[in-house]
Amino acid sequence: MTRLRLFAAIKIHPSPEFLNIYHKLKSGLKDERIKWVEEENVHVTLKFFGETPEDKIPEIINELKEAAIKPQPFQFHLGNTGIFGSSYKPKVVWFGINPCDELQQLYANIQKQLLTIGYKHGSENFVPHLTIGRIKYIQDKKFFQLIINEYKKTSIQTVEVKAFYLLESILRKEGPVYRIVETFNL
C-alpha cells in the first residue's frame, strides 16, 4: 500500500521584511552548517502525520474539514528570532509567533477532531513557530549567538490566515517539495 508523508500546516507567504531578515541571517551565518528552509516552504505545522497509508487520507480530510468549520479568518504576528536546543548545541533557528488565541483554538480543534479517528495528541505542548533553519554544526558558537541576538526582538510580519492545508512532503536530496493534498478554508 502506498504511503504519503503528510502534515497539516499554515503556509506563510514571506513579506519583504521577512525575506530581508531571513537573508541577513543566512548571509551572516553562511560559514555555518545550517540547512535553511526554502522561502516557498515556510509554514507553521499544526499536525505531523508522518508516513500515512493512502486509505486513511479521506478520514483525515473529513476531520480536518470539521476542524475548519467554526474558526473565522484571523491574523498572527511573527516576531523574534530564537533557537531550539541549548546555546552549546543549537538544533533549529526559528521565527516566533506572538500569542494568538485563534491559532491556539484552531490547533485545539484539529487535535480534538483527529482524536475521533485515533490520532492521539502528543505529549509536547504546541509552541507555534516557523522553523527557518536546521542546524547541522556550528563552528563559532559566540558569533552564531551574536547574529541570533541581533534579531531576537525583531518584528517580522503579520500573517493573514484564511486557510490551512494538508500537505505531502516529498523528500529529495536538494530538500523537500510540498504538494497540497487538500485546502481547508476558514
TORLUM-951570 format. One line per 3 residues: number of its first residue (from 1); their letters; for each residue x, y, z of N, C-alpha, C, O, CB. Coordinates in Angstrom, 3 decimals. Glycine has a CB too. Layout:
N
NUM> a> X/Y/Z/X/Y/Z/X/Y/Z/X/Y/Z/X/Y/Z ~ ...;
***
This chain:
186
1> mtr> 0.844/-1.193/0.000/0.000/0.000/0.000/0.886/1.252/0.000/1.885/1.331/0.714/-0.958/0.001/1.232 ~ 0.492/2.206/-0.809/1.241/3.456/-0.888/1.048/4.277/0.376/-0.051/4.339/0.928/0.812/4.263/-2.115 ~ 2.117/4.904/0.827/2.076/5.781/1.997/2.574/7.158/1.578/3.513/7.280/0.791/2.935/5.206/3.176;
4> lrl> 1.934/8.187/2.113/2.356/9.557/1.864/2.813/10.178/3.174/2.208/9.936/4.218/1.214/10.387/1.225 ~ 3.868/10.974/3.130/4.371/11.679/4.318/3.579/12.977/4.419/3.789/13.902/3.634/5.941/11.956/4.233 ~ 2.661/13.041/5.395/1.694/14.137/5.468/1.839/14.991/6.719/2.309/14.537/7.762/0.303/13.585/5.407;
7> faa> 1.416/16.250/6.578/1.282/17.141/7.723/0.254/18.221/7.406/0.027/18.558/6.244/2.647/17.774/8.096 ~ -0.369/18.761/8.467/-1.311/19.875/8.311/-0.571/21.137/8.721/0.141/21.145/9.725/-2.626/19.667/9.175 ~ -0.737/22.213/7.942/0.038/23.419/8.212/-0.623/24.673/7.657/-1.508/24.619/6.804/1.423/23.279/7.636;
10> iki> -0.161/25.792/8.173/-0.496/27.111/7.632/0.707/27.527/6.795/1.824/27.617/7.305/-0.824/28.179/8.783 ~ 0.476/27.779/5.516/1.562/28.224/4.636/1.788/29.725/4.866/0.843/30.489/5.061/1.227/27.928/3.120 ~ 3.054/30.119/4.839/3.416/31.520/5.028/3.934/32.063/3.697/4.771/31.445/3.039/4.487/31.683/6.165;
13> hps> 3.420/33.227/3.319/3.913/33.918/2.133/4.801/35.053/2.640/4.298/36.090/3.072/2.725/34.456/1.216 ~ 6.126/34.858/2.586/7.041/35.817/3.203/6.906/37.238/2.639/6.854/37.446/1.427/8.460/35.341/3.024 ~ 6.852/38.205/3.564/6.816/39.619/3.203/8.236/40.077/2.885/9.192/39.352/3.161/6.195/40.480/4.351;
16> pef> 8.389/41.275/2.305/9.749/41.788/2.062/10.567/41.882/3.361/11.760/41.579/3.358/9.677/43.175/1.392 ~ 9.940/42.295/4.459/10.659/42.390/5.739/11.115/41.001/6.206/12.247/40.837/6.660/9.759/43.049/6.821 ~ 10.241/40.016/6.092/10.588/38.631/6.442/11.818/38.208/5.639/12.799/37.721/6.200/9.386/37.659/6.167;
19> lni> 11.753/38.400/4.318/12.853/37.976/3.442/14.146/38.725/3.760/15.229/38.144/3.690/12.476/38.195/1.974 ~ 14.044/40.000/4.108/15.202/40.800/4.462/15.909/40.199/5.688/17.126/40.016/5.671/14.782/42.261/4.734 ~ 15.159/39.898/6.736/15.734/39.322/7.955/16.275/37.912/7.673/17.377/37.565/8.097/14.672/39.278/9.091;
22> yhk> 15.492/37.118/6.962/15.891/35.757/6.600/17.234/35.766/5.858/18.132/34.991/6.186/14.802/35.090/5.728 ~ 17.366/36.648/4.857/18.594/36.700/4.053/19.775/37.237/4.866/20.911/36.809/4.663/18.376/37.573/2.808 ~ 19.514/38.178/5.790/20.598/38.682/6.652/21.103/37.570/7.573/22.308/37.437/7.782/20.112/39.897/7.495;
25> lks> 20.179/36.770/8.125/20.590/35.641/8.964/21.406/34.641/8.138/22.461/34.171/8.566/19.348/34.943/9.590 ~ 20.899/34.334/6.960/21.549/33.361/6.081/22.961/33.818/5.687/23.908/33.034/5.725/20.698/33.135/4.821 ~ 23.086/35.084/5.312/24.418/35.559/4.900/25.328/35.737/6.113/26.527/35.474/6.016/24.305/36.894/4.125;
28> glk> 24.790/36.175/7.252/25.600/36.319/8.460/26.136/34.987/8.963/27.200/34.928/9.579/24.791/36.981/9.548 ~ 25.393/33.922/8.697/25.769/32.588/9.179/26.202/31.657/8.040/26.135/30.434/8.167/24.601/31.963/9.936 ~ 26.646/32.249/6.931/26.975/31.458/5.726/28.102/30.452/5.946/28.196/29.465/5.217/27.361/32.385/4.597;
31> der> 28.959/30.688/6.943/30.063/29.764/7.181/29.684/28.607/8.105/30.490/27.709/8.348/31.231/30.513/7.765 ~ 28.456/28.636/8.614/27.990/27.566/9.498/27.217/26.529/8.681/26.730/26.821/7.589/27.101/28.138/10.642 ~ 27.115/25.331/9.221/26.391/24.262/8.516/24.932/24.266/8.968/24.554/23.609/9.938/27.050/22.862/8.781;
34> ikw> 24.131/25.029/8.233/22.699/25.165/8.525/21.935/24.876/7.239/22.242/25.433/6.185/22.351/26.602/9.084 ~ 20.935/23.999/7.334/20.055/23.712/6.189/18.890/24.681/6.303/17.998/24.484/7.127/19.558/22.190/6.167 ~ 18.891/25.716/5.491/17.845/26.743/5.529/16.593/26.242/4.822/16.672/25.611/3.768/18.340/28.056/4.877;
37> vee> 15.458/26.525/5.401/14.174/26.166/4.792/13.979/27.083/3.578/14.173/28.295/3.669/12.971/26.306/5.828 ~ 13.596/26.496/2.453/13.370/27.296/1.251/12.213/28.259/1.501/11.249/27.918/2.188/13.075/26.386/0.020 ~ 12.312/29.453/0.946/11.300/30.504/1.162/9.885/30.001/0.871/8.946/30.328/1.596/11.604/31.723/0.280;
40> env> 9.737/29.210/-0.182/8.396/28.749/-0.579/7.866/27.636/0.340/6.695/27.266/0.251/8.425/28.248/-2.027 ~ 8.717/27.108/1.213/8.301/26.020/2.100/8.048/26.455/3.545/7.773/25.611/4.398/9.343/24.947/2.089 ~ 8.133/27.733/3.830/7.963/28.205/5.203/6.506/28.004/5.629/5.578/28.373/4.910/8.376/29.704/5.333;
43> hvt> 6.327/27.405/6.827/4.970/27.079/7.295/4.946/26.909/8.814/5.987/26.768/9.456/4.456/25.790/6.609 ~ 3.746/26.925/9.369/3.526/26.587/10.776/2.870/25.209/10.784/1.770/25.048/10.256/2.628/27.678/11.525 ~ 3.523/24.230/11.367/2.961/22.876/11.432/1.878/22.822/12.499/2.094/23.230/13.640/4.068/21.828/11.729;
46> lkf> 0.708/22.312/12.115/-0.405/22.128/13.050/-0.501/20.670/13.499/-0.907/20.388/14.626/-1.732/22.573/12.402 ~ -0.127/19.751/12.615/-0.134/18.326/12.943/0.756/17.595/11.949/0.604/17.746/10.737/-1.585/17.745/12.925 ~ 1.689/16.799/12.475/2.531/15.978/11.612/1.990/14.555/11.674/1.918/13.959/12.749/4.046/16.041/12.045;
49> fge> 1.611/14.016/10.526/1.068/12.658/10.461/2.150/11.626/10.160/2.047/10.470/10.570/-0.023/12.580/9.403 ~ 3.178/12.045/9.448/4.223/11.105/9.046/3.747/10.226/7.905/2.839/10.600/7.161/4.654/10.241/10.230 ~ 4.356/9.064/7.768/4.017/8.120/6.689/2.595/7.608/6.915/2.331/6.898/7.885/5.039/6.921/6.636;
52> tpe> 1.691/7.971/6.022/0.266/7.695/6.192/-0.249/6.825/5.048/-0.050/7.163/3.882/-0.535/9.010/6.269 ~ -0.915/5.699/5.367/-1.496/4.867/4.308/-2.539/5.672/3.522/-3.333/6.418/4.095/-2.139/3.582/4.911 ~ -2.515/5.503/2.215/-3.436/6.260/1.352/-4.898/6.093/1.737/-5.676/7.039/1.618/-3.255/5.839/-0.081;
55> dki> -5.288/4.901/2.198/-6.699/4.679/2.519/-7.144/5.423/3.790/-8.340/5.482/4.073/-6.957/3.187/2.683 ~ -6.211/5.987/4.554/-6.524/6.752/5.772/-6.763/8.242/5.447/-7.344/8.971/6.251/-5.370/6.610/6.805 ~ -6.316/8.673/4.281/-6.352/10.098/3.921/-7.775/10.661/3.858/-7.984/11.766/4.359/-5.671/10.305/2.581;
58> pei> -8.771/9.971/3.272/-10.130/10.542/3.271/-10.666/10.830/4.682/-11.330/11.843/4.901/-11.083/9.593/2.557 ~ -10.375/9.939/5.631/-10.790/10.165/7.025/-10.133/11.417/7.596/-10.789/12.232/8.245/-10.438/8.943/7.898 ~ -8.847/11.562/7.350/-8.108/12.729/7.838/-8.712/13.996/7.245/-8.936/14.974/7.959/-6.599/12.624/7.479;
61> ine> -8.974/13.978/5.940/-9.558/15.148/5.269/-10.913/15.494/5.882/-11.186/16.665/6.146/-9.712/14.887/3.751 ~ -11.761/14.496/6.113/-13.075/14.764/6.721/-12.943/15.429/8.080/-13.670/16.376/8.381/-13.869/13.470/6.861 ~ -12.020/14.940/8.906/-11.858/15.514/10.253/-11.256/16.913/10.197/-11.621/17.774/10.997/-10.976/14.607/11.117;
64> lke> -10.350/17.146/9.273/-9.786/18.493/9.132/-10.843/19.473/8.618/-10.845/20.642/9.006/-8.571/18.473/8.178 ~ -11.745/18.999/7.743/-12.865/19.852/7.289/-13.726/20.263/8.474/-14.130/21.420/8.592/-13.731/19.113/6.232 ~ -14.007/19.291/9.358/-14.791/19.585/10.572/-14.077/20.619/11.442/-14.711/21.526/11.982/-15.040/18.291/11.387;
67> aai> -12.781/20.483/11.572/-11.996/21.400/12.412/-11.992/22.820/11.854/-11.779/23.782/12.592/-10.559/20.894/12.544 ~ -12.229/22.949/10.537/-12.189/24.267/9.883/-13.549/24.955/9.838/-13.641/26.104/9.404/-11.658/24.124/8.474 ~ -14.613/24.273/10.281/-15.967/24.846/10.152/-16.151/26.112/10.982/-16.596/27.131/10.454/-17.009/23.819/10.568;
70> kpq> -15.817/26.066/12.271/-16.092/27.203/13.158/-15.109/28.364/13.058/-15.542/29.516/13.051/-16.112/26.730/14.552 ~ -13.812/28.109/12.982/-12.875/29.241/13.001/-13.103/30.219/11.852/-13.402/29.838/10.720/-11.450/28.729/12.949 ~ -12.950/31.491/12.196/-13.008/32.563/11.196/-11.571/32.897/10.786/-10.632/32.564/11.509/-13.757/33.841/11.759;
73> pfq> -11.391/33.552/9.634/-10.040/34.004/9.290/-9.488/34.876/10.424/-10.238/35.570/11.111/-10.044/34.792/7.941 ~ -8.174/34.827/10.606/-7.548/35.598/11.679/-6.134/35.979/11.270/-5.658/35.600/10.200/-7.533/34.797/13.007 ~ -5.473/36.734/12.137/-4.097/37.161/11.905/-3.234/36.750/13.085/-3.716/36.623/14.211/-4.020/38.690/11.680;
76> fhl> -1.958/36.546/12.815/-0.992/36.451/13.908/0.256/37.201/13.481/0.461/37.492/12.302/-0.665/34.955/14.270 ~ 1.080/37.504/14.466/2.270/38.301/14.180/3.541/37.504/14.439/3.712/36.894/15.494/2.272/39.575/15.020 ~ 4.432/37.527/13.439/5.752/36.916/13.583/6.674/37.965/14.195/6.800/39.077/13.683/6.308/36.394/12.199;
79> gnt> 7.302/37.598/15.275/8.256/38.489/15.912/9.244/37.642/16.687/8.879/36.601/17.233/7.547/39.517/16.839 ~ 10.469/38.070/16.739/11.535/37.403/17.491/12.185/36.295/16.668/11.556/35.652/15.828/10.984/36.826/18.799 ~ 13.452/36.105/16.944/14.228/35.025/16.357/14.857/34.270/17.512/15.334/34.880/18.469/15.313/35.556/15.345;
82> gif> 14.861/32.959/17.431/15.436/32.178/18.520/15.923/30.831/18.039/15.954/30.548/16.842/14.424/31.993/19.628 ~ 16.305/30.002/19.005/16.797/28.664/18.694/16.118/27.644/19.597/15.714/27.963/20.715/18.333/28.592/18.852 ~ 15.996/26.426/19.106/15.658/25.269/19.929/16.968/24.536/20.167/17.854/24.522/19.312/14.567/24.332/19.241;
85> gss> 17.077/23.935/21.330/18.327/23.322/21.743/19.039/24.314/22.653/18.537/25.413/22.888/19.217/22.929/20.509 ~ 20.172/23.943/23.151/20.921/24.839/24.036/21.851/25.724/23.214/22.055/25.486/22.024/21.729/24.031/25.082 ~ 22.410/26.743/23.854/23.360/27.597/23.132/24.631/26.814/22.803/25.371/27.191/21.895/23.705/28.859/23.966;
88> ykp> 24.892/25.714/23.543/26.048/24.861/23.246/25.767/23.915/22.092/26.664/23.568/21.324/26.448/24.061/24.478 ~ 24.508/23.501/21.980/24.148/22.549/20.922/22.797/22.964/20.311/21.792/22.277/20.489/24.079/21.079/21.490 ~ 22.787/24.098/19.588/21.528/24.532/18.967/21.120/23.573/17.856/21.969/23.014/17.160/21.661/25.965/18.408;
91> kvv> 19.814/23.389/17.697/19.307/22.437/16.692/18.513/23.117/15.581/18.563/22.694/14.426/18.433/21.391/17.365 ~ 17.771/24.187/15.939/16.855/24.832/14.995/16.899/26.344/15.190/16.976/26.830/16.319/15.406/24.301/15.178 ~ 16.850/27.086/14.078/16.654/28.541/14.117/15.205/28.777/13.747/14.717/28.210/12.769/17.645/29.315/13.138;
94> wfg> 14.498/29.617/14.522/13.082/29.851/14.277/12.705/31.318/14.389/13.399/32.117/15.018/12.257/29.045/15.237 ~ 11.577/31.651/13.757/10.886/32.921/13.983/9.717/32.601/14.888/8.996/31.630/14.656/10.414/33.604/12.627 ~ 9.522/33.408/15.918/8.451/33.166/16.877/7.122/33.757/16.440/7.059/34.611/15.556/8.829/33.725/18.215;
97> inp> 6.063/33.281/17.081/4.716/33.781/16.824/4.192/34.362/18.133/4.160/33.684/19.160/3.767/32.645/16.275 ~ 3.782/35.633/18.079/3.225/36.263/19.269/1.975/35.507/19.697/1.277/34.951/18.849/2.903/37.758/19.008 ~ 1.673/35.471/21.004/0.485/34.736/21.470/-0.762/35.095/20.653/-1.042/36.266/20.396/0.231/35.028/22.959;
100> cde> -1.496/34.063/20.255/-2.678/34.254/19.398/-3.724/33.209/19.773/-3.551/32.021/19.502/-2.303/34.146/17.872 ~ -4.810/33.660/20.399/-5.870/32.747/20.838/-6.480/31.972/19.680/-6.770/30.783/19.811/-6.958/33.519/21.560 ~ -6.678/32.645/18.536/-7.303/31.982/17.387/-6.438/30.837/16.856/-6.956/29.794/16.457/-7.565/32.998/16.269;
103> lqq> -5.135/31.034/16.854/-4.221/29.980/16.398/-4.263/28.799/17.374/-4.300/27.643/16.953/-2.767/30.529/16.267 ~ -4.258/29.092/18.665/-4.342/28.029/19.679/-5.664/27.264/19.539/-5.696/26.042/19.678/-4.213/28.628/21.112 ~ -6.758/27.997/19.263/-8.062/27.367/19.128/-8.128/26.471/17.885/-8.679/25.372/17.938/-9.154/28.433/19.066;
106> lya> -7.569/26.942/16.776/-7.520/26.128/15.562/-6.739/24.837/15.836/-7.174/23.753/15.448/-6.871/26.923/14.389 ~ -5.613/24.954/16.489/-4.811/23.781/16.841/-5.628/22.811/17.703/-5.630/21.605/17.458/-3.523/24.210/17.587 ~ -6.320/23.351/18.712/-7.129/22.516/19.608/-8.255/21.817/18.841/-8.531/20.641/19.080/-7.718/23.368/20.752;
109> niq> -8.909/22.542/17.915/-9.974/21.950/17.089/-9.441/20.763/16.281/-10.075/19.710/16.206/-10.574/23.014/16.135 ~ -8.276/20.954/15.687/-7.671/19.906/14.860/-7.363/18.684/15.724/-7.679/17.557/15.344/-6.378/20.426/14.165 ~ -6.750/18.905/16.879/-6.410/17.790/17.770/-7.670/17.027/18.199/-7.690/15.796/18.203/-5.653/18.310/19.015;
112> kql> -8.710/17.772/18.555/-9.971/17.164/19.024/-10.605/16.315/17.918/-11.037/15.190/18.167/-10.967/18.264/19.488 ~ -10.658/16.852/16.707/-11.268/16.118/15.593/-10.475/14.861/15.244/-11.063/13.812/14.984/-11.377/17.021/14.362 ~ -9.159/14.957/15.236/-8.322/13.820/14.854/-8.357/12.709/15.893/-8.086/11.549/15.581/-6.892/14.275/14.640;
115> lti> -8.691/13.066/17.124/-8.822/12.070/18.187/-9.912/11.055/17.837/-9.814/9.882/18.197/-9.139/12.754/19.536 ~ -10.960/11.519/17.128/-12.084/10.646/16.777/-11.685/9.528/15.808/-12.392/8.528/15.684/-13.203/11.471/16.165 ~ -10.546/9.702/15.122/-10.080/8.645/14.209/-8.760/8.036/14.690/-8.029/7.415/13.917/-9.910/9.207/12.782;
118> gyk> -8.473/8.224/15.970/-7.344/7.528/16.567/-6.012/8.250/16.610/-5.011/7.652/17.004/-7.154/6.307/15.869 ~ -5.964/9.525/16.215/-4.714/10.277/16.306/-4.650/10.952/17.666/-5.320/11.954/17.914/-4.599/11.326/15.159 ~ -3.835/10.386/18.536/-3.706/10.938/19.884/-2.865/12.204/19.849/-1.976/12.368/19.014/-3.082/9.905/20.844;
121> hgs> -3.177/13.091/20.786/-2.409/14.319/20.940/-1.078/13.961/21.576/-1.041/13.268/22.592/-3.180/15.376/21.796 ~ 0.012/14.426/20.989/1.338/14.141/21.542/1.525/14.791/22.903/0.732/15.643/23.304/2.425/14.620/20.587 ~ 2.548/14.399/23.598/2.795/14.923/24.941/3.411/16.325/24.905/3.421/17.029/25.914/3.710/13.975/25.711;
124> enf> 3.919/16.721/23.747/4.551/18.034/23.653/3.502/19.149/23.586/2.410/18.963/23.048/5.467/18.096/22.423 ~ 3.856/20.298/24.139/2.982/21.474/24.052/3.097/22.065/22.653/4.115/21.911/21.978/3.353/22.540/25.139 ~ 2.037/22.742/22.232/2.051/23.424/20.937/2.788/24.742/21.122/2.297/25.645/21.799/0.591/23.657/20.384;
127> vph> 3.961/24.850/20.524/4.757/26.071/20.574/4.806/26.607/19.145/5.692/26.245/18.371/6.215/25.811/21.160 ~ 3.836/27.482/18.795/3.786/27.964/17.404/5.073/28.701/17.016/5.517/29.613/17.715/2.573/28.894/17.206 ~ 5.651/28.293/15.910/6.888/28.898/15.417/7.064/28.532/13.948/6.377/27.659/13.418/8.119/28.431/16.259;
130> lti> 7.995/29.217/13.309/8.388/28.878/11.936/9.829/28.418/11.984/10.712/29.194/12.348/8.210/30.097/10.951 ~ 10.080/27.192/11.630/11.456/26.731/11.515/12.014/27.358/10.240/11.445/27.204/9.159/11.551/25.144/11.486 ~ 13.145/28.073/10.381/13.755/28.657/9.185/15.104/28.018/8.856/15.626/28.182/7.754/13.930/30.158/9.370;
133> gri> 15.666/27.283/9.831/16.928/26.601/9.572/17.145/25.438/10.519/16.850/25.532/11.711/18.079/27.573/9.682 ~ 17.666/24.334/9.983/18.025/23.174/10.803/19.546/23.130/10.894/20.246/23.081/9.882/17.447/21.830/10.200 ~ 20.035/23.149/12.112/21.465/23.288/12.346/22.155/21.922/12.303/21.783/20.994/13.020/21.722/23.975/13.696;
136> kyi> 23.156/21.831/11.452/23.967/20.608/11.349/25.177/20.728/12.281/25.482/19.813/13.046/24.431/20.363/9.868 ~ 25.865/21.889/12.198/27.052/22.092/13.021/27.360/23.588/13.083/27.300/24.288/12.073/28.270/21.294/12.457 ~ 27.692/24.065/14.288/28.095/25.462/14.481/29.558/25.484/14.895/29.949/24.920/15.917/27.199/26.175/15.553;
139> qdk> 30.340/26.142/14.081/31.774/26.251/14.318/32.060/27.315/15.373/32.779/27.058/16.338/32.514/26.581/13.011 ~ 31.495/28.513/15.189/31.743/29.659/16.080/30.457/29.972/16.841/29.626/30.756/16.381/32.235/30.917/15.271 ~ 30.303/29.352/18.007/29.057/29.483/18.783/28.815/30.908/19.277/27.672/31.364/19.325/29.086/28.538/19.972;
142> kff> 29.885/31.610/19.643/29.731/33.001/20.123/29.219/33.897/19.003/28.311/34.701/19.211/31.078/33.550/20.668 ~ 29.804/33.759/17.813/29.367/34.572/16.675/27.937/34.211/16.283/27.124/35.088/15.988/30.318/34.380/15.470 ~ 27.641/32.921/16.283/26.282/32.446/15.984/25.276/33.118/16.923/24.262/33.648/16.469/26.196/30.893/16.117;
145> qli> 25.555/33.097/18.226/24.646/33.685/19.212/24.521/35.191/19.011/23.445/35.758/19.199/25.132/33.384/20.635 ~ 25.623/35.839/18.629/25.624/37.275/18.359/24.659/37.610/17.218/23.870/38.550/17.320/27.048/37.758/18.016 ~ 24.729/36.841/16.142/23.842/37.059/14.985/22.390/36.802/15.381/21.518/37.607/15.051/24.247/36.138/13.796;
148> ine> 22.110/35.707/16.076/20.733/35.392/16.502/20.206/36.504/17.407/19.068/36.946/17.247/20.678/34.017/17.242 ~ 21.025/36.956/18.358/20.598/38.005/19.299/20.283/39.320/18.611/19.459/40.098/19.093/21.667/38.233/20.341 ~ 20.938/39.571/17.484/20.694/40.799/16.724/19.225/40.886/16.273/18.682/41.981/16.128/21.633/40.862/15.497;
151> ykk> 18.588/39.727/16.055/17.204/39.696/15.557/16.235/39.117/16.590/15.092/38.790/16.272/17.128/38.878/14.267 ~ 16.711/38.998/17.822/15.921/38.354/18.878/14.571/39.047/19.108/13.558/38.373/19.292/16.715/38.339/20.179 ~ 14.548/40.358/19.098/13.329/41.120/19.398/12.818/41.882/18.169/12.330/43.006/18.293/13.592/42.103/20.547;
154> tsi> 12.928/41.287/17.016/12.568/41.959/15.768/11.143/41.625/15.334/10.732/40.465/15.359/13.546/41.575/14.665 ~ 10.402/42.647/14.941/9.080/42.436/14.344/9.304/41.992/12.901/10.086/42.601/12.172/8.184/43.747/14.415 ~ 8.614/40.927/12.495/8.929/40.329/11.198/7.789/40.469/10.187/8.006/40.959/9.079/9.268/38.866/11.379;
157> qtv> 6.582/40.044/10.554/5.483/40.054/9.579/4.167/39.738/10.279/4.128/38.963/11.235/5.745/39.035/8.437 ~ 3.079/40.357/9.782/1.733/39.955/10.187/1.228/38.987/9.124/1.331/39.249/7.926/0.765/41.204/10.350 ~ 0.682/37.865/9.581/0.227/36.813/8.670/-1.293/36.733/8.717/-1.882/36.631/9.794/0.861/35.439/9.038;
160> evk> -1.928/36.781/7.548/-3.377/36.598/7.417/-3.636/35.111/7.210/-3.087/34.500/6.293/-3.968/37.455/6.227 ~ -4.470/34.536/8.061/-4.779/33.112/7.934/-6.229/32.971/7.473/-7.162/33.266/8.219/-4.543/32.356/9.287 ~ -6.397/32.519/6.246/-7.735/32.303/5.686/-7.975/30.822/5.402/-9.088/30.407/5.077/-7.918/33.123/4.396;
163> afy> -6.892/30.026/5.535/-6.971/28.590/5.243/-5.788/27.888/5.877/-4.791/28.513/6.239/-7.006/28.326/3.713 ~ -5.915/26.579/6.002/-4.760/25.742/6.298/-4.800/24.579/5.321/-5.780/24.410/4.594/-4.760/25.243/7.797 ~ -3.748/23.782/5.298/-3.576/22.792/4.238/-3.153/21.437/4.791/-2.493/21.341/5.826/-2.551/23.280/3.230;
166> lle> -3.552/20.397/4.070/-2.965/19.079/4.261/-1.913/18.977/3.160/-2.236/19.067/1.976/-4.056/17.892/4.191 ~ -0.662/18.792/3.551/0.449/18.797/2.607/1.164/17.455/2.613/1.276/16.789/3.643/1.432/19.923/2.940 ~ 1.640/17.080/1.445/2.512/15.918/1.332/3.935/16.439/1.239/4.216/17.358/0.470/2.141/15.023/0.090;
169> sil> 4.829/15.855/2.021/6.242/16.202/1.976/6.956/15.122/1.171/7.025/13.964/1.581/6.851/16.339/3.419 ~ 7.480/15.522/0.025/8.219/14.599/-0.838/9.702/14.902/-0.612/10.200/15.960/-0.997/7.807/14.753/-2.378 ~ 10.388/13.956/0.017/11.789/14.189/0.378/12.687/13.973/-0.834/12.615/12.956/-1.523/12.218/13.260/1.536;
172> rke> 13.536/14.970/-1.066/14.513/14.913/-2.156/15.866/15.318/-1.601/15.942/15.968/-0.558/14.098/15.838/-3.350 ~ 16.915/14.945/-2.275/18.272/15.273/-1.831/18.458/16.794/-1.695/19.125/17.261/-0.772/19.310/14.696/-2.819 ~ 17.870/17.552/-2.612/18.017/19.014/-2.621/17.164/19.684/-1.545/17.351/20.864/-1.247/17.641/19.570/-3.992;
175> gpv> 16.243/18.944/-0.971/15.316/19.487/0.021/13.907/19.029/-0.300/13.637/18.582/-1.415/15.388/21.030/0.065 ~ 12.995/19.137/0.679/11.639/18.633/0.448/10.833/19.494/-0.531/11.057/20.696/-0.669/10.901/18.546/1.764 ~ 9.898/18.836/-1.195/8.916/19.521/-2.037/7.571/19.264/-1.370/7.253/18.127/-1.020/8.946/19.008/-3.561;
178> yri> 6.778/20.324/-1.194/5.470/20.179/-0.560/4.380/20.264/-1.615/4.353/21.184/-2.432/5.258/21.260/0.528 ~ 3.472/19.277/-1.583/2.349/19.243/-2.521/1.070/19.356/-1.703/0.877/18.643/-0.718/2.357/17.929/-3.396 ~ 0.195/20.272/-2.134/-1.091/20.444/-1.449/-1.981/19.260/-1.783/-2.251/18.985/-2.952/-1.779/21.787/-1.856;
181> vet> -2.440/18.553/-0.738/-3.373/17.446/-0.900/-4.799/17.990/-0.795/-5.682/17.589/-1.555/-3.116/16.332/0.166 ~ -5.016/18.908/0.154/-6.350/19.481/0.367/-6.198/20.847/1.035/-5.275/21.071/1.818/-7.243/18.531/1.240 ~ -7.126/21.760/0.708/-7.177/23.095/1.300/-8.414/23.174/2.190/-9.490/22.710/1.813/-7.202/24.210/0.196;
184> fnl> -8.254/23.768/3.378/-9.359/23.930/4.327/-9.553/25.406/4.599/-8.811/26.009/5.374/-9.091/23.156/5.650 ~ -10.568/25.995/3.948/-10.829/27.424/4.117/-11.525/27.682/5.446/-12.379/26.909/5.880/-11.682/27.964/2.954 ~ -11.144/28.782/6.081/-11.777/29.177/7.341/-12.934/30.107/7.043/-13.612/30.564/7.963/-10.759/29.860/8.295;
***
